[in-house]
Amino acid sequence: MSEIVERFQRIHRDAPDRPLVHLPATSTTLTASDLASASVAHERALARLGLSADTLVMLAFGNRPAVFPFWLACLRAGIPVLPVDAGATAAEILALASRFGASVAVVPAEWPRAEDVGQPADFCDGLSALTFAGIEPKPDICRGAAALKVTSGSTGLPKATFTTETELVLDTEHIVEAMLIRPEHTQIAAVPLSHAYGLGNVLMPVLMQGTAVILREGFVPHALPADARAYGADVFQGVPFMFEHFAAAPPAGGWPPTLRILVSAGARLESSTVRRFFEVCGVKIHSFYGTSETGGIAFDESPGILDETTVGHLLRDIRVTLRPEPDAPEGGGRVHVAGPTVAAGYAGEVEADGSFVDGGYLTGDCARFDSDGRLVLTGRVSRFVNVAGRKVQPEEVEAVLRGMPGIRDARVLGARDASRGQQIVACLVAEGSRPDMLAIRQYCAGRLAAYKLPRMIIWLDRIPLTPRGKTDRVQLETLVADKLGAGHKMGVL
């Protein structure tokens, strides 16, 4: 039997009325018994679809209470899960299904794009199941996995880590141990539970040790402090832009007194944000560092406010070596991670880019260790853009833009955004007359999730190149910075 299911069954046996999922939007709370009963209904729904350990199911309904019994049912039946963002478009879902051989996507019953994907059928718990026509299952890709965690590779094509249940269990154990998250705590679920961060840090502690959550479908700034007070929340796992929001606009009545374990991940947390938040709210934010490929890597457990950003000491059993890297800042190197939570590789791919090497994973991050043995991130080898805690691969957006009539070439990069951390900026070269802004919006919206859409368009006569013929990204970044500094409003989407 699944170890996670066994742990949940012990929680249910010992305390069936234990509150596990608080739903402030409806003023209801789900107990261990509620989740156990719902998981039986989910398992029956999966059986009606003919799903098994050789078939892959996509979870595409985000932070809904059904996410907990759905995972229990899939783990009990040994069915691998491919979680995707709730805002994924029909085109994105179909592309992922085709790439990884998913048989079914489970979406909200009211999902407006269902007919663009397949014929919907009732699942349970307010959900629909979309069966893909013409997509052959790929059992060799998913057999033996508990989850395929979607990430993006250097090619821009979607990739997914082959993650076993043992890796999920050990990762969550390491995380709760480092963060001192206990069964009696209550977490605020403000990050997407479909992402590796939300899965390991928020969802799995509910099932494995009965740590309750306060669940909303997204980050609701004005409601979060009230939710924390109403349910006595102790832990808030967020991303930098959330904490920047509260540092700039502290909640009326002060920071909730019980909410003392604050964790930030998904992007670099600047020391200035930590200090500013502490000054106005009186609580330190602790940085957490991990990847989809490795699980958690390091956590800053220190109580003091440091002058530089550190992600802290390595989690138990995690080993990091710093490999030589030409572009790495002096005194450090590229982060290679090894340990029992590191995935064996990407599902369905023969490793070709050298990421999974030497018994571990070579990240795109550069770092150094400080005098206390804490890991300090110093830069990125890859070019991900981080929008409100969600990583966007520029090549994916560029490929969509280049496919639009009227656009000859495109380069995408990130620029600072006060509310979302970073925003997507597209530098475009027209083919003939320039498409208007509405046309670009409509074209991209049908092919990309909302957070991947460019918020600023800059038209160029040509893409600047270096003497070696490569894109001159320094010149592009300078151009974007100049436009933003001048209050440039051209082409906001």
N, C-alpha and C positions, 0 to 999 in steps of 0.2 A: 504493500500500500504506500501511497505518497506520504512522505514524512510531514509535509506541510498539512495535509489533511488529517493525519494522526494527531498532530499538535492541536489543530482546531477542534477535533473531536474531544480531546481532553478538556479544553476550555468549555465546550458545550456541556460535557458530562458534569464537570465540577461546578459550573455556574451558568445554567441555561438562561437566566434572566440578566446576565451581565450586559450592560449597554455597550455597544461597539460602534455604531454609526449614528451620529446625531445629524439630523436634517433640519437646520434652522429655517429653511424656506417653507417647510410644511409643519414645523413645530412637532416633529415626530422623532422617535429614536428606535433603531433596530437593535434587537438583542442577539445574543449568540444563537438562541433558539430560532429567531426569525431568519437569520442567515442560513442556518442548517436546513430549515424547511425549504427556503428558496433554492438552495443548491440542489435539492432533489428534483425540483421542477426544471431547473436548468439542465440537469443531467438527462432527464427524460426528453427534453427538447433536442439536445445534442444527439441522442439515440435515434429520434425520429428522422433526423437528417442523415443518418447512416455514417456519422463521423467516428473515427477510430484513431489509434496511435499512428496510423499511416497517412492521416489526413491533417491538413493545417486549417485552422479557423482564425479569421481576422476579428479582433475586437475593435470596434470603431464607434463606441458610444460614450467615451470620455468618463468624466467624474459623476457617474450616476450610481446609486446604491446597488444596482444590479451587478456592478463590477466585482463585488466580493463573492457572491454565490457563483457567478460565472467562472471565476478563477478556481474556486473549490471544485466545481463540477468538472472542469477540464483536467485539473490535476488528478482527481479521482479516476477519471476515465483514461488518463494518459494521453490526452489530446493536446498537441503542441499549439500554442497561442502566438499569434502575430499581432501585438497591440499597435494601433495606428492612431494618429491624432484625430480627435473628434471633428476637426474642421477640414479633414482631408476631402478633396474633390473626388467626383466620380472617376475622373481620369487617373488620379493618383492611386485610388483604390484598385482600379483595374490593372494598372501597371504593376503594382506590388503583387497582386494576385497572380498575374501571369509570370512574373519573375520567380516567385517562390512556390507556385503551384497550390495556392490556397483554394479550398473547395467552396467555402462559404464566408461571407462577411456578416457579422451581427451588428445592426445599426438601430438607432431609435426608430420606433414605429412611424414617427412623423417625418422621418428624413425625406427631404424634398427631392433628392436625386436618385431615389431607389430604382426607378424604371430605366435610368441611364446605365445601370450596372447589371440588373437581372430582375427576375420576377420575384417580388417579395412574398414571403410566407410568414405567418405568425410564429414567433419563437416563444417567448413568455416574458413576464415582467415589463411590459410596455416596449418590447423589442421586436424587430423583424429580422428574418434571415434571408439573405440574398444569395442564391446559388448561381455560380458563374457558369455560363454556357460556353463550351468550347475551350475551357482551360483544363488541361490535364493535371491531376495531382502529381506531385513529385515526392514520393515517400522517402527517397534516399536523401533528400535535403533536410527533412524535418524529423525523421524517425529517431527517437531517443532524446529529443529536446523537450524542455518544458516551455521555453519561450524563444522566439526569434525576435531579438530587439533591434528595431530598425535604426540604422545609422547611415552616414554618407561617407563614401570613400573618395579617394583623390581623383577618381575618374568622373565623379558627379553622378554616377549611377547609384541607386539605392542599394545598400547592403544590409545584412541582418546578422547579428552574432548568434551562433549556435550555443544556447545557454541551457545547461542542464538544471534539474531541480536541486542537485547538490550544490551547485554554484549559487543558485538563488538563496538557499538556506544559509550557507556560510557567509555570503555577502551581508545578509540582514543581521546575522549574529554579530559580525564584526562592527557593523554600523551602530546597532543599539548598545553594544558594549562600549564603544568609544564615546558615544554621545550621552551615555548614562540614561537611556530611555527605558523606562520600566513599564511593566504591564499596567500599573495604576495610573500612568500618565494619559493625557488626552492631547492629540495632535490636531493642528489645523491643516486640512488638505487643500492648500491653495495652488499647488503645482499639479500639472496633468499626471494622472495615475497611469497613463499609457506610456510615459517616458521612463527611462531607466531610473532616474532620480526618484520620481514618485513611486515607482514600483517597489524598489528596494527599501526606501526610507519611510514610506507612509503606508502603502497597501499591505506589504508582507508582514509588518509588525502587528497588524490587526489579526491576521490569520495565524501567526506563529506564537504570539504571546498575549493576545487580547488587549493590545494598546488601542484605545478608542480613538476615533477621528471625528472631526466636525467637517462635514462634506458639503461643498457647494460646487457648481459646475465650472466655476472660474474664480479668479481673484476679484473680490468685491471690496475695495478699500474701506468704504464707509461702514460696511457690515462686519469686517474682521474683528475690530476691537470689541464690538457688542457681542459677537459670537463667543469670543474668548471669555468674556465676563459671564455670559449666561451659562456656559458649560464648564467653566474652570479650566480652560486650556493651559497646558504647560509648555508645549513645544510648537514652534512655527518653523516649518521647513519652507524657505522661499528662495527667490532669486534676487540679484542685486537691485533691479529696478523697483521691486516692491519695498525694499528697505529705504531706497532713495526717496520714494514717495512719502513715507512716514517721517523721514528726516526733514523733508521740506514742509510737510503738513501734519504735524503731530496730532493724534486723535484728541478730541475734546474730552476733558476729564483725565488726561494722562494715559500713559501706557498701561494696559491691563496688568494688575499686580501679580497674577499667577503665571503670566507668560514670560518665562525667564530663559528657556532654552531656545535660542534663535540661531538658525542655521541658514547659510547662503551657499548655493552651488549653481552650476550651469554656466557661469561666466566669472571672470575675475572680479573680486570684490575689492574696491579701492580702500586703502587705509583711511582716506579722508571721509568716506561714507561711514565707516565703522566709528570714527571719532565723532562725526556730526550727529549720528544717530544716538550715540551714547550721551552726548551733551543734552539732547532734547528729550530723550526717552529713558535714559538711565540704565540701559541694558546693553551688554556687548553682543555683537553679531559674530558668530563663529563660522569660519570658512570650511567647507567640505569639498574635497576634490575626488572625482571619480570619472569613469567613462563607461559607455555601454559595453565595451569590450572587456573591461577589467573589473567592473564593480567598483566599490569604494577603494580609494588609495590612501588618502590622508585626511586628518581632521585637526583643526586648530582648537584644542581644548583649553588654551591658556586664558586666564581671567583678565589679564591686563590688556590695555590698548597699546598696540605696537606701532612703531613709526613706519614700518613697511608691511605690505600685504604678505601674509604667509598662510599656507594651507595646512600647516601644522605637522605633527608627527605621523609616521606611517601607521596604518591600521595593523592589527595583529596578523602575522604570517604573510604580510605583503613585503616584497623586496623591490627596491627601486635602484637602478643604476643609471648614471648619466652618461650617455654615449656621445662621442665627438660629433659635432654638427657645425658645418661651415658658418651658418648664419646665427648660431647661438651666441648670446651675450657672453662676454669674458667671465670665466669662473664657474661655468656650468656646462650643461649639455642637454641632449635630447632625452626625454624620460622613457626608460624601458621598465615595464612593470611585469613582475612574475609573482605567482602565488596561486593558491587553490581556487580563487574566485575568477581567475582569468579564463575567458572562453578559449576553446581549442582553435577557433577560427571563424570565418564567415560562412554562413550556411550556403551550400551549393557552389562554393568557389574553390578553385585550386589557388592557394596563396601565391600571388605573383609580385606584389608590391613591397614585400619585405616587412609588413606590419607585424605579423605573427612570426617571431623569430627567436631563436635561442630559448625556447621554453617559456616565452612570455609575449608581451605586446609592446611594440614600439609606438608610443603616442606621437601626436603632432605638437607636443608641448616642449618647451625648453625651460629648464629650471636649474637651481643650485640649492645646496643645503647651507643654512646659516650656522653660526657657532653653537647653537643649541640642538642641532640635528633636525631642525624644522625645514620642510620643503618650501622654497620660494619660487613661484612661477615667474618666468622672465620674458615669455613671448610665445608665439605660435609659429610652427613650420607651415601648417596649412592655413587656409584663408576663410575658415568658417565665419559667418556673421551671426551674432547672437541677438535675436529679437525677443525681448521679454522672456529670456531663459530658454528659447527654442533655437536650435542651431539650424542655420540655412546654408546650404552649399551654393556658392555663387554660380558654379557651372550649370546647376540645374535651372536657375532662373535665366541665365544667359542663353541656354539652349531653347527655352520657350520663346524668349524675345526674338531670337534669330529666325525662328520659324514663322514669325508674323510678316505678312506682306507689307512692304514699305520700310522694313528695317533690314539693313545690310549687315550690320555688325553691332555687337553689344558687349560691354564689360560691366560687371556688377561688383560693388564693394559696399562695405558698411561705413556708416557715419554715426557719430554720437547722437542719441535721441534722449531728451530729458525725461520722457515718461516710459520708454521701453528699452533703455540701455543702448541699443543700436537700431538704426533703420536701414532699409535697403535703398541704395542709390544706383540707378542704371544710367550709364553713359552710352548713348546710342549714336549710330551713324545711319542716316536715312538712305533709302534706295528710291530716288525720285522725291516726290512730295512727302512731307512728314505726316504720319498718322496723327489724328487728334487724340487728346487725352482720354476721351470717353472710349474710343476704339481700343486703345491700349488696355484700359481698365477691363473692358469686357473680354478681351482676348486672354489676358492673364488670369482673370478670375475663374475661367472655365478649366484652367489647367494647373493652377497652383492654389495651395491653401492661403487663406487671407493674410497670415503673418509673413508669407513669402513675397507678397506683392511689393514692387518698388513704390516708395513714398515720394521719391524725387526723381525727375528725369532731366538729364543734361544732354543736349544735342551737340554733337561734335562733327567737324568736317572729316576727321579721321581719328583712329585710335593711336595715341602716342606710343612709340616703340623705342626700346633701348638700342644702342649700337649693335647689339647681338641679334636684333630682330624680335626680341621678346616684348611683351606689354610693359610699358613703363608705368608701373603702379604707383611709384612715388609721385610722378607728375599728375596722375589721375587723382590721388589722394589730396595733393596740394590744390588742384582745381576745385574739388568738392569742398574742401575746407574754406577756400576763398568765397565760394558761392554761399555757403552756409553762414559765414561770417558777415557777408554783405546783406544777409536777410533775403537771399535769393528765393523766390517762390515759384520758379518755373516748373511746371509739370508735376504738381503734387497730386498723388493718387490716393 
